[in-house]
Amino acid sequence: MSNVILARMGEVTLKGLNRGNFETQLKHNLKWRLRGFGKLDIYQSQSRIWIEAKDPGNPNFADSKAAYDIMNAVTQVFGIVSVSFAVKFEGDFDSIREESVKYVRELLGEHPEYKSFKVETRRGNKNYPMDSQEISAEIGGDILEAFPDLCVKMKDPDFIFNVEVRDYNYVYSGKIMAHRGLPVGTAGKGMLLLSGGIDSPVAGYMMASRGMPLECVYFHSHPYTSEQAKDKVVELARIVSRFSGTLKLHVVNFTQIQLDMLKNSPQDMITITMRRVMLQIAERLAKQNNCKCLITGESLGQVASQTLEAINVTNEVVKMPILRPLIGMDKQDTCDISRRIGAFETSILPYEDCCTIFVAKHPKTHPSAKDVEEAEKNLDIAQMVEDGLKDVETITI
């Protein structure tokens, strides 16, 4: 008998002939994420991934409370739907009955408030002489006999007791929900335009959930933006990396470029010209780092630079696809995701970035191609892009 972690796969199981590639990447990502928890066996069977300690004395598998940190780490790996802490053992049906009663006794010792339950069985071994319903009925009867204060409740019971019959037997109760998605590394890499706000870290998280490795670019305007603002973005990149894996943050010195815009471009078009230069610099960095697309946190109509007209005139300066995963989302939904991934409290720290310092008081909300031409006629855009690519600081996170 031993303790194991059961991780359930989600969307990966819907794949066809390339499913094996997704499963291999998922196991690789789990090994990388769990490298600090001792020597582990990680293997896959049907829609499950099983994680076991090679060392019987591994403290992370002592009990469900000791396993919290490793289970939490598993939930942050995209491709996993949920995680449970289970007891694994061999034996016939009498062994399952015995271990089930033993497990429930320990569970009730921790949760004396539990009064109702139901049994759910998954029979991975189709040659087993009993079907799932028969196993559930027998085990449920044993639990009722051993604990007469309990009652069976099929809808919203206090706890669900799970039995899985495979090459080995498993019993467990409860699960921790994960972030679903696809394993990072199964899609091409993207360059995220990361600011200090709420939206862009969420956009990065969402694209990582589709299997996309990330790099980030941040536009820093020292001394108009402080070192605390930069530190804030580094921390946001670190939060995103919990889900995306190791990433590079490219810090662009944007101060002189913005000052030149402020001096030589109409005030109501500053935001648009700034975005156009940012995208061109980001595209060049993306090509240098083998990224296939740009990613922004824009949401349609949220601010003046995010109208359809503004998006169109910024899109036209780059050839690379620009992905906007938040484009149709409500701000509250974005905030909810930000809180869920642990980024919100950092995002709202009062350190302004270059997009808020140099924002126009009355920006043009429906800019045309003619407006852009007029706004940029006194700007050397090509030189601005080259200047932005000089002395880029790259931080590996």
QUIKA-V888387 format. One record per residue. N is the residue number from 1. RES is the residue in one letter. NEAR is the number of other C-alpha atoms within 10 Angstrom. Layout:
((N,RES,NEAR) (N,RES,NEAR))
//
This chain:
((1,M,11) (2,S,14) (3,N,23) (4,V,23) (5,I,24) (6,L,23) (7,A,26) (8,R,23) (9,M,25) (10,G,18) (11,E,16) (12,V,21) (13,T,16) (14,L,9) (15,K,12) (16,G,8) (17,L,6) (18,N,9) (19,R,13) (20,G,13) (21,N,13) (22,F,21) (23,E,23) (24,T,15) (25,Q,18) (26,L,26) (27,K,20) (28,H,15) (29,N,21) (30,L,23) (31,K,18) (32,W,12) (33,R,18) (34,L,17) (35,R,11) (36,G,9) (37,F,17) (38,G,13) (39,K,14) (40,L,16) (41,D,13) (42,I,16) (43,Y,13) (44,Q,17) (45,S,9) (46,Q,9) (47,S,14) (48,R,16) (49,I,20) (50,W,19) (51,I,24) (52,E,19) (53,A,20) (54,K,12) (55,D,12) (56,P,11) (57,G,9) (58,N,15) (59,P,13) (60,N,18) (61,F,24) (62,A,14) (63,D,14) (64,S,16) (65,K,11) (66,A,13) (67,A,19) (68,Y,15) (69,D,13) (70,I,16) (71,M,25) (72,N,14) (73,A,16) (74,V,27) (75,T,22) (76,Q,20) (77,V,27) (78,F,25) (79,G,32) (80,I,26) (81,V,21) (82,S,20) (83,V,23) (84,S,21) (85,F,25) (86,A,26) (87,V,21) (88,K,18) (89,F,17) (90,E,15) (91,G,10) (92,D,11) (93,F,17) (94,D,9) (95,S,12) (96,I,21) (97,R,18) (98,E,13) (99,E,19) (100,S,22) (101,V,19) (102,K,13) (103,Y,18) (104,V,20) (105,R,16) (106,E,11) (107,L,16) (108,L,14) (109,G,11) (110,E,10) (111,H,13) (112,P,10) (113,E,9) (114,Y,16) (115,K,17) (116,S,18) (117,F,21) (118,K,21) (119,V,24) (120,E,18) (121,T,20) (122,R,17) (123,R,17) (124,G,16) (125,N,14) (126,K,12) (127,N,9) (128,Y,13) (129,P,9) (130,M,12) (131,D,15) (132,S,18) (133,Q,14) (134,E,12) (135,I,23) (136,S,20) (137,A,14) (138,E,13) (139,I,25) (140,G,22) (141,G,15) (142,D,15) (143,I,24) (144,L,16) (145,E,12) (146,A,14) (147,F,15) (148,P,9) (149,D,10) (150,L,15) (151,C,17) (152,V,18) (153,K,15) (154,M,11) (155,K,9) (156,D,10) (157,P,15) (158,D,16) (159,F,20) (160,I,19) (161,F,21) (162,N,19) (163,V,24) (164,E,21) (165,V,21) (166,R,16) (167,D,11) (168,Y,14) (169,N,23) (170,Y,26) (171,V,22) (172,Y,23) (173,S,18) (174,G,14) (175,K,17) (176,I,15) (177,M,16) (178,A,22) (179,H,19) (180,R,21) (181,G,21) (182,L,26) (183,P,31) (184,V,27) (185,G,20) (186,T,18) (187,A,15) (188,G,15) (189,K,22) (190,G,25) (191,M,30) (192,L,28) (193,L,23) (194,L,28) (195,S,28) (196,G,28) (197,G,24) (198,I,23) (199,D,24) (200,S,28) (201,P,31) (202,V,28) (203,A,27) (204,G,30) (205,Y,22) (206,M,20) (207,M,24) (208,A,27) (209,S,21) (210,R,19) (211,G,23) (212,M,23) (213,P,25) (214,L,28) (215,E,29) (216,C,27) (217,V,26) (218,Y,26) (219,F,24) (220,H,22) (221,S,24) (222,H,16) (223,P,8) (224,Y,14) (225,T,19) (226,S,16) (227,E,14) (228,Q,14) (229,A,22) (230,K,22) (231,D,13) (232,K,23) (233,V,26) (234,V,22) (235,E,17) (236,L,24) (237,A,32) (238,R,21) (239,I,19) (240,V,26) (241,S,21) (242,R,17) (243,F,24) (244,S,28) (245,G,19) (246,T,15) (247,L,18) (248,K,19) (249,L,24) (250,H,22) (251,V,22) (252,V,22) (253,N,20) (254,F,22) (255,T,17) (256,Q,14) (257,I,20) (258,Q,21) (259,L,13) (260,D,14) (261,M,24) (262,L,17) (263,K,12) (264,N,15) (265,S,19) (266,P,18) (267,Q,18) (268,D,17) (269,M,24) (270,I,25) (271,T,22) (272,I,26) (273,T,22) (274,M,20) (275,R,19) (276,R,22) (277,V,22) (278,M,21) (279,L,23) (280,Q,23) (281,I,22) (282,A,28) (283,E,23) (284,R,16) (285,L,19) (286,A,22) (287,K,13) (288,Q,9) (289,N,14) (290,N,13) (291,C,21) (292,K,16) (293,C,19) (294,L,24) (295,I,24) (296,T,23) (297,G,22) (298,E,22) (299,S,20) (300,L,18) (301,G,15) (302,Q,14) (303,V,11) (304,A,20) (305,S,25) (306,Q,19) (307,T,18) (308,L,15) (309,E,17) (310,A,23) (311,I,20) (312,N,15) (313,V,20) (314,T,22) (315,N,17) (316,E,12) (317,V,14) (318,V,17) (319,K,10) (320,M,18) (321,P,13) (322,I,18) (323,L,18) (324,R,19) (325,P,20) (326,L,20) (327,I,16) (328,G,12) (329,M,13) (330,D,12) (331,K,13) (332,Q,9) (333,D,11) (334,T,21) (335,C,16) (336,D,13) (337,I,19) (338,S,22) (339,R,16) (340,R,12) (341,I,17) (342,G,14) (343,A,23) (344,F,21) (345,E,10) (346,T,19) (347,S,23) (348,I,13) (349,L,13) (350,P,12) (351,Y,19) (352,E,19) (353,D,24) (354,C,22) (355,C,19) (356,T,13) (357,I,11) (358,F,18) (359,V,17) (360,A,18) (361,K,9) (362,H,10) (363,P,18) (364,K,20) (365,T,18) (366,H,16) (367,P,21) (368,S,14) (369,A,13) (370,K,8) (371,D,15) (372,V,19) (373,E,11) (374,E,14) (375,A,20) (376,E,17) (377,K,11) (378,N,13) (379,L,17) (380,D,12) (381,I,17) (382,A,12) (383,Q,11) (384,M,20) (385,V,20) (386,E,12) (387,D,17) (388,G,23) (389,L,19) (390,K,10) (391,D,10) (392,V,17) (393,E,14) (394,T,13) (395,I,13) (396,T,12) (397,I,17))
//
